Amino acid sequence: MRYLTDRKRAAGLGSAKTGTEHFWQMQVSSAALLILVPLFVFVVGPLIGRSHAEVVAAFARPVPAIVTGLTLAVGLVHFRMGAQVAIEDYTGGLTRRLLIVAVVCLAYGALAAGLFALVRLAL
């Protein structure tokens, strides 16, 4: 039996060994969204209410397509990580596992559908 002081228990990455990595991923994706969301609003906002042909022509250019794709990808990955933390904090057992699987499937399914629609518009 090992004797661990409180300091030795606190040093490291936590019980799952991924706490620090997850924290930094959330911080980096938050910073990226801080830049991407205003860009998305300024690039895609003027397209609201335009005709289908004008929207397709706009997404055929690289900047609106890239900004939209990055915003979708970073936003939905950030959503997945945040929702997973909330689920881990407030549920337990089999419910926790099922909800995490559902959130991961929802996030990546929405990402795939969004990128597919963007590619269809851009090409």
BELSUL-V788262 format. One line per field, one symbol per residue. phi: phi as a letter, one per 40 degrees, with the letter a starting at -180 (. if undefined). psi: psi as a letter, one per 20 degrees, with the letter a starting at -180 (. if undefined). burial: + if it has 16 or more other ideal C-beta (glycine too) atoms within 10 Angstrom, else -. Layout:
phi = ???
psi = ???
burial = ???
This chain:
phi = .cbbccccccchbhccgbccccdcccccccccccccccdcccccdcccgccdccccccccccccccccccccccccccddcccccccccbbagcddccccccccccccccccccccccccccb
psi = pqoprhghhhqbjrhijjggggghghgghghghhghghggghghgiipirrghhgghgiiqhghggggggggggghhggggghgggghhirrbhgggghgggggggghghgggghghghhgh.
burial = ----------------------------+--++--+--++--++----------+--++----++-+++++++++++++++-++--+-----------++--+---+---+--+---+--++-
